[in-house]
Amino acid sequence: MENLDNENIENQSAINLNKSEDQFQSRIDMIELRASLDKVKSEIGKVIVGQENMIEHLLAALLSNGHVLIEGVPGVAKTITAKLLAKTIDVGFSRIQFTPDLMPSDILGTSVFSVKNSEFEFKKGPIFSNFILIDEINRSPAKTQAALFEVMEERQITMDGTRYIMDEPFLVVATQNPIEHEGTYRLPEAQLDRFLFKINVGYPNLEQEIAIIRNQHESKKEDKTEGVNHVITAGQLKSYQHLVKEIIVEAQLMEYIAKIIINTRENQFLYLGASPRASLALLTASKAFAALRGRDFVTPEDIKEASYAVLRHRVIVSPEREMEGLTADEIIRQILEGIEIPR
């Protein structure tokens, strides 16, 4: 009799599970979004071996409509991955190589006197595109970096009293080398805070290194991006971004995000904690990671996965702890381990 009752309970649980799955499927249709992102990964995988973490975060940034800073030593595929991602989306692409002599007008544009019209005309700079790749962003001085403040935050620029709105989607992906310091300029906190993610890119493992060498040996193409195709249109990307905004976040998870951010401000190892902008960034990024997993609801794991890339450039380790070798990632890990996960 007891076995029969247990069997009835299991059957009822299965029925309830099927009902919940049906309800899950009927709330927000994530099938097209996941299929499109899988195609993007497949196209990038034609050239890039490994670097799954960087690719996942770039896709999450796309869905979040947020900017990305990629940091890594030379030769770990930072620039080529960003170029490949841009090529998979049917949008405008612009690459800007930052140098010490680069001026703000070289990025934003400048007014030029037209003899034909006898008046000044504004000639748009390379920032007027959809996908902007800024290579070695820390190579230019403060006044050039400051030219990005308005356009990254408000997606507009103001020149000669006229406001120019950027076309959507608008995404800035910047790279920098953490090793070389000669001839570089540290990004101010105000600019770092405008990046949704800071992605740290490491070296490939042995198997990946062998695959990279083999692919290079077997490849006959001069242009590595030649075989990569558009798989998403600008309209599709915008619809996916709107879809991600609809993803469900329970109240206890919002409280979980707030506790993480508050903890950075009260942590004895941090000289500077995260601002409310970090709370909003963590919320948005968590939704994007849920979408990447095909879910229409956020879990604590989504929040924890997003926390490192969202927070590592927004907090400053105290000088004493930094001298001891303590990193921002280690402190973030300690914070996450010290906060009870919502159930």
MIMAR-838627 format. One record per residue (C-alpha): residue number from 1; x, y, z; residue in three letters. Coordinates in steps of 0.5 Angstrom, whole numbers, plus 2048, in hexadecimal, padded with zeros to 3 digits. Example, Ala and Ser with C-alpha at 12.3 -4.5 7.8 and 13.67 -1.06 7.14 Angstrom:
BEGIN
pos / x / y / z / code
1 / 819 / 7F7 / 810 / ALA
2 / 81B / 7FE / 80E / SER
END
This chain:
BEGIN
pos / x / y / z / code
1 / 800 / 800 / 800 / MET
2 / 806 / 805 / 802 / GLU
3 / 809 / 803 / 7FB / ASN
4 / 803 / 805 / 7F7 / LEU
5 / 802 / 80B / 7FB / ASP
6 / 809 / 80D / 7F9 / ASN
7 / 808 / 80B / 7F2 / GLU
8 / 802 / 810 / 7F2 / ASN
9 / 806 / 815 / 7F5 / ILE
10 / 80B / 815 / 7F0 / GLU
11 / 806 / 815 / 7EA / ASN
12 / 803 / 81B / 7ED / GLN
13 / 80A / 81E / 7ED / SER
14 / 80B / 81C / 7E6 / ALA
15 / 804 / 81F / 7E4 / ILE
16 / 806 / 826 / 7E8 / ASN
17 / 80D / 826 / 7E5 / LEU
18 / 80A / 825 / 7DE / ASN
19 / 805 / 82B / 7DF / LYS
20 / 80A / 82F / 7E2 / SER
21 / 80F / 82E / 7DC / GLU
22 / 808 / 830 / 7D7 / ASP
23 / 807 / 836 / 7DB / GLN
24 / 80F / 838 / 7DA / PHE
25 / 80F / 837 / 7D3 / GLN
26 / 808 / 83B / 7D2 / SER
27 / 80B / 841 / 7D6 / ARG
28 / 811 / 844 / 7D1 / ILE
29 / 813 / 840 / 7CB / ASP
30 / 81A / 83F / 7CB / MET
31 / 81B / 83A / 7C6 / ILE
32 / 81D / 83F / 7C0 / GLU
33 / 822 / 843 / 7C5 / LEU
34 / 825 / 83D / 7C7 / ARG
35 / 826 / 83A / 7C0 / ALA
36 / 829 / 841 / 7BD / SER
37 / 82E / 841 / 7C2 / LEU
38 / 830 / 83A / 7C1 / ASP
39 / 831 / 83C / 7BA / LYS
40 / 835 / 842 / 7BC / VAL
41 / 839 / 83D / 7C0 / LYS
42 / 83A / 839 / 7BA / SER
43 / 83C / 83E / 7B6 / GLU
44 / 842 / 841 / 7BB / ILE
45 / 844 / 83A / 7BC / GLY
46 / 846 / 839 / 7B5 / LYS
47 / 84C / 83D / 7B7 / VAL
48 / 84D / 83E / 7BE / ILE
49 / 84F / 838 / 7C3 / VAL
50 / 84C / 838 / 7CA / GLY
51 / 84B / 83F / 7CD / GLN
52 / 844 / 83C / 7CF / GLU
53 / 844 / 841 / 7D5 / ASN
54 / 846 / 847 / 7D1 / MET
55 / 840 / 845 / 7CB / ILE
56 / 83B / 844 / 7D0 / GLU
57 / 83C / 84B / 7D4 / HIS
58 / 83C / 84E / 7CD / LEU
59 / 836 / 84B / 7CB / LEU
60 / 833 / 84D / 7D2 / ALA
61 / 835 / 854 / 7D1 / ALA
62 / 832 / 854 / 7CA / LEU
63 / 82B / 852 / 7CD / LEU
64 / 82C / 857 / 7D3 / SER
65 / 82E / 85D / 7CE / ASN
66 / 834 / 85E / 7D2 / GLY
67 / 83B / 860 / 7D0 / HIS
68 / 841 / 85B / 7D2 / VAL
69 / 848 / 85C / 7D4 / LEU
70 / 84D / 856 / 7D2 / ILE
71 / 853 / 855 / 7D6 / GLU
72 / 859 / 850 / 7D4 / GLY
73 / 860 / 850 / 7D2 / VAL
74 / 861 / 851 / 7CA / PRO
75 / 860 / 84B / 7C6 / GLY
76 / 85A / 848 / 7C9 / VAL
77 / 855 / 849 / 7C4 / ALA
78 / 851 / 84F / 7C7 / LYS
79 / 851 / 854 / 7C1 / THR
80 / 84F / 84E / 7BC / ILE
81 / 84A / 84B / 7C0 / THR
82 / 846 / 852 / 7C1 / ALA
83 / 847 / 853 / 7B9 / LYS
84 / 844 / 84C / 7B8 / LEU
85 / 83E / 84E / 7BD / LEU
86 / 83D / 854 / 7B9 / ALA
87 / 83D / 850 / 7B2 / LYS
88 / 838 / 84B / 7B5 / THR
89 / 833 / 851 / 7B5 / ILE
90 / 830 / 855 / 7AF / ASP
91 / 832 / 85C / 7B2 / VAL
92 / 837 / 861 / 7B1 / GLY
93 / 83E / 860 / 7B4 / PHE
94 / 844 / 865 / 7B5 / SER
95 / 84B / 864 / 7B8 / ARG
96 / 84F / 869 / 7BC / ILE
97 / 856 / 868 / 7BD / GLN
98 / 857 / 86D / 7C3 / PHE
99 / 85E / 870 / 7C3 / THR
100 / 861 / 876 / 7C8 / PRO
101 / 860 / 87B / 7C2 / ASP
102 / 859 / 879 / 7C1 / LEU
103 / 854 / 87F / 7C2 / MET
104 / 84D / 87F / 7C4 / PRO
105 / 84B / 882 / 7BD / SER
106 / 84E / 87C / 7BA / ASP
107 / 849 / 878 / 7BE / ILE
108 / 843 / 87C / 7BE / LEU
109 / 844 / 880 / 7B7 / GLY
110 / 845 / 887 / 7B6 / THR
111 / 842 / 88D / 7B3 / SER
112 / 844 / 88F / 7AC / VAL
113 / 843 / 895 / 7A8 / PHE
114 / 840 / 894 / 7A1 / SER
115 / 841 / 899 / 79B / VAL
116 / 83B / 896 / 798 / LYS
117 / 836 / 898 / 79D / ASN
118 / 83A / 89D / 7A1 / SER
119 / 839 / 89A / 7A7 / GLU
120 / 83C / 895 / 7AC / PHE
121 / 83A / 88E / 7AB / GLU
122 / 83B / 889 / 7B0 / PHE
123 / 83F / 883 / 7AE / LYS
124 / 83D / 87D / 7B2 / LYS
125 / 843 / 879 / 7B5 / GLY
126 / 844 / 871 / 7B6 / PRO
127 / 840 / 871 / 7BC / ILE
128 / 83A / 872 / 7B8 / PHE
129 / 838 / 86A / 7B7 / SER
130 / 835 / 864 / 7BA / ASN
131 / 83B / 860 / 7BD / PHE
132 / 841 / 864 / 7BF / ILE
133 / 848 / 860 / 7C0 / LEU
134 / 84D / 865 / 7C4 / ILE
135 / 853 / 861 / 7C4 / ASP
136 / 858 / 863 / 7CA / GLU
137 / 853 / 868 / 7CD / ILE
138 / 859 / 86A / 7D2 / ASN
139 / 85E / 86C / 7CD / ARG
140 / 85A / 873 / 7CC / SER
141 / 85B / 879 / 7D1 / PRO
142 / 855 / 87B / 7D6 / ALA
143 / 852 / 880 / 7D1 / LYS
144 / 851 / 87B / 7CC / THR
145 / 84E / 876 / 7D0 / GLN
146 / 849 / 87B / 7D3 / ALA
147 / 846 / 87C / 7CC / ALA
148 / 843 / 875 / 7CD / LEU
149 / 840 / 877 / 7D4 / PHE
150 / 839 / 87A / 7D1 / GLU
151 / 839 / 875 / 7CB / VAL
152 / 839 / 86F / 7CF / MET
153 / 835 / 871 / 7D5 / GLU
154 / 82F / 875 / 7D1 / GLU
155 / 830 / 872 / 7CA / ARG
156 / 831 / 879 / 7C7 / GLN
157 / 836 / 87E / 7C6 / ILE
158 / 835 / 886 / 7C6 / THR
159 / 839 / 88A / 7C1 / MET
160 / 839 / 892 / 7C0 / ASP
161 / 832 / 892 / 7C4 / GLY
162 / 82F / 88C / 7C0 / THR
163 / 82D / 885 / 7C3 / ARG
164 / 82F / 87F / 7BE / TYR
165 / 82B / 879 / 7C0 / ILE
166 / 82F / 872 / 7BF / MET
167 / 82B / 86D / 7BB / ASP
168 / 829 / 867 / 7BF / GLU
169 / 82C / 862 / 7C0 / PRO
170 / 832 / 865 / 7C3 / PHE
171 / 838 / 861 / 7C6 / LEU
172 / 83F / 863 / 7C8 / VAL
173 / 844 / 85D / 7C9 / VAL
174 / 84B / 860 / 7CB / ALA
175 / 851 / 85C / 7CC / THR
176 / 857 / 85D / 7D1 / GLN
177 / 85E / 85A / 7D3 / ASN
178 / 85F / 859 / 7DA / PRO
179 / 866 / 858 / 7DA / ILE
180 / 869 / 85E / 7D6 / GLU
181 / 869 / 865 / 7D9 / HIS
182 / 86E / 869 / 7D5 / GLU
183 / 86A / 86E / 7D1 / GLY
184 / 863 / 86C / 7D4 / THR
185 / 85E / 870 / 7D8 / TYR
186 / 85A / 86D / 7DE / ARG
187 / 852 / 86D / 7DC / LEU
188 / 84F / 871 / 7E2 / PRO
189 / 849 / 86E / 7E6 / GLU
190 / 844 / 872 / 7E3 / ALA
191 / 845 / 86F / 7DC / GLN
192 / 847 / 868 / 7DF / LEU
193 / 840 / 869 / 7E2 / ASP
194 / 83D / 86A / 7DB / ARG
195 / 83F / 863 / 7D9 / PHE
196 / 83A / 85D / 7DB / LEU
197 / 83F / 858 / 7DB / PHE
198 / 846 / 857 / 7DC / LYS
199 / 849 / 851 / 7D9 / ILE
200 / 84F / 84E / 7DB / ASN
201 / 852 / 849 / 7D5 / VAL
202 / 857 / 844 / 7D7 / GLY
203 / 85C / 83F / 7D3 / TYR
204 / 859 / 839 / 7D0 / PRO
205 / 85A / 832 / 7D3 / ASN
206 / 85F / 82D / 7CF / LEU
207 / 859 / 82A / 7CB / GLU
208 / 857 / 830 / 7C9 / GLN
209 / 85E / 833 / 7C7 / GLU
210 / 85F / 82C / 7C3 / ILE
211 / 858 / 82E / 7BF / ALA
212 / 85A / 835 / 7BE / ILE
213 / 860 / 833 / 7BB / ILE
214 / 85D / 82D / 7B7 / ARG
215 / 858 / 832 / 7B4 / ASN
216 / 85D / 837 / 7B2 / GLN
217 / 861 / 832 / 7AE / HIS
218 / 85B / 82F / 7AB / GLU
219 / 858 / 836 / 7A9 / SER
220 / 859 / 839 / 7A2 / LYS
221 / 855 / 83F / 7A3 / LYS
222 / 859 / 846 / 7A4 / GLU
223 / 853 / 849 / 7A7 / ASP
224 / 851 / 845 / 7AD / LYS
225 / 84A / 848 / 7AD / THR
226 / 849 / 847 / 7A6 / GLU
227 / 844 / 841 / 7A7 / GLY
228 / 840 / 844 / 7AD / VAL
229 / 839 / 846 / 7AB / ASN
230 / 833 / 84B / 7AE / HIS
231 / 82F / 846 / 7B2 / VAL
232 / 82B / 84C / 7B5 / ILE
233 / 828 / 852 / 7B3 / THR
234 / 827 / 859 / 7B7 / ALA
235 / 820 / 858 / 7B7 / GLY
236 / 821 / 851 / 7BA / GLN
237 / 826 / 854 / 7BF / LEU
238 / 821 / 859 / 7C2 / LYS
239 / 81C / 855 / 7C2 / SER
240 / 820 / 850 / 7C7 / TYR
241 / 822 / 856 / 7CB / GLN
242 / 81B / 857 / 7CC / HIS
243 / 819 / 850 / 7CE / LEU
244 / 81F / 850 / 7D3 / VAL
245 / 81C / 856 / 7D7 / LYS
246 / 816 / 851 / 7D8 / GLU
247 / 819 / 84C / 7DB / ILE
248 / 817 / 84B / 7E2 / ILE
249 / 81B / 84C / 7E9 / VAL
250 / 818 / 84B / 7EF / GLU
251 / 818 / 850 / 7F5 / ALA
252 / 81D / 84B / 7F9 / GLN
253 / 822 / 84B / 7F3 / LEU
254 / 821 / 853 / 7F3 / MET
255 / 823 / 853 / 7FA / GLU
256 / 829 / 84E / 7F9 / TYR
257 / 82B / 853 / 7F4 / ILE
258 / 82B / 859 / 7F9 / ALA
259 / 82E / 855 / 7FE / LYS
260 / 834 / 854 / 7FA / ILE
261 / 835 / 85B / 7F8 / ILE
262 / 834 / 85D / 7FF / ILE
263 / 839 / 858 / 801 / ASN
264 / 83E / 85B / 7FC / THR
265 / 83D / 862 / 800 / ARG
266 / 83E / 85F / 807 / GLU
267 / 844 / 85A / 805 / ASN
268 / 84A / 85C / 809 / GLN
269 / 84F / 85A / 803 / PHE
270 / 84C / 85F / 7FE / LEU
271 / 84E / 866 / 7FE / TYR
272 / 848 / 867 / 7F9 / LEU
273 / 841 / 863 / 7F9 / GLY
274 / 83C / 863 / 7F3 / ALA
275 / 837 / 868 / 7F1 / SER
276 / 830 / 868 / 7F0 / PRO
277 / 832 / 867 / 7E9 / ARG
278 / 835 / 861 / 7EA / ALA
279 / 82E / 85E / 7ED / SER
280 / 82B / 860 / 7E7 / LEU
281 / 830 / 85C / 7E3 / ALA
282 / 830 / 856 / 7E7 / LEU
283 / 829 / 856 / 7E6 / LEU
284 / 829 / 857 / 7DE / THR
285 / 82F / 852 / 7DD / ALA
286 / 82B / 84C / 7E2 / SER
287 / 825 / 84D / 7DD / LYS
288 / 82A / 84C / 7D7 / ALA
289 / 82D / 846 / 7DA / PHE
290 / 826 / 843 / 7DB / ALA
291 / 825 / 844 / 7D4 / ALA
292 / 82B / 841 / 7D2 / LEU
293 / 829 / 83B / 7D6 / ARG
294 / 822 / 83B / 7D2 / GLY
295 / 81E / 83D / 7D9 / ARG
296 / 819 / 842 / 7DA / ASP
297 / 81B / 843 / 7E1 / PHE
298 / 821 / 845 / 7E5 / VAL
299 / 825 / 840 / 7EA / THR
300 / 82A / 842 / 7EF / PRO
301 / 82F / 83E / 7EB / GLU
302 / 82E / 843 / 7E5 / ASP
303 / 82F / 849 / 7EA / ILE
304 / 836 / 846 / 7ED / LYS
305 / 838 / 844 / 7E6 / GLU
306 / 837 / 84C / 7E4 / ALA
307 / 83A / 84E / 7EA / SER
308 / 841 / 84E / 7E8 / TYR
309 / 841 / 851 / 7E2 / ALA
310 / 83C / 857 / 7E4 / VAL
311 / 840 / 858 / 7EB / LEU
312 / 848 / 857 / 7EA / ARG
313 / 849 / 85E / 7E6 / HIS
314 / 844 / 862 / 7EB / ARG
315 / 847 / 860 / 7F1 / VAL
316 / 84E / 862 / 7F4 / ILE
317 / 852 / 85E / 7F8 / VAL
318 / 855 / 861 / 7FE / SER
319 / 85D / 863 / 7FD / PRO
320 / 85F / 85E / 803 / GLU
321 / 85B / 858 / 800 / ARG
322 / 85D / 85A / 7F9 / GLU
323 / 865 / 859 / 7FC / MET
324 / 863 / 853 / 7FF / GLU
325 / 861 / 850 / 7F8 / GLY
326 / 859 / 850 / 7F9 / LEU
327 / 855 / 851 / 7F3 / THR
328 / 84E / 854 / 7F2 / ALA
329 / 84C / 84D / 7EF / ASP
330 / 84E / 84A / 7F6 / GLU
331 / 84A / 84F / 7FA / ILE
332 / 844 / 84E / 7F6 / ILE
333 / 845 / 847 / 7F7 / ARG
334 / 845 / 848 / 7FE / GLN
335 / 83F / 84C / 7FE / ILE
336 / 83B / 847 / 7FA / LEU
337 / 83D / 842 / 7FF / GLU
338 / 83B / 846 / 805 / GLY
339 / 834 / 847 / 802 / ILE
340 / 82E / 842 / 803 / GLU
341 / 82B / 840 / 7FD / ILE
342 / 824 / 841 / 7FC / PRO
343 / 820 / 83B / 7FB / ARG
END
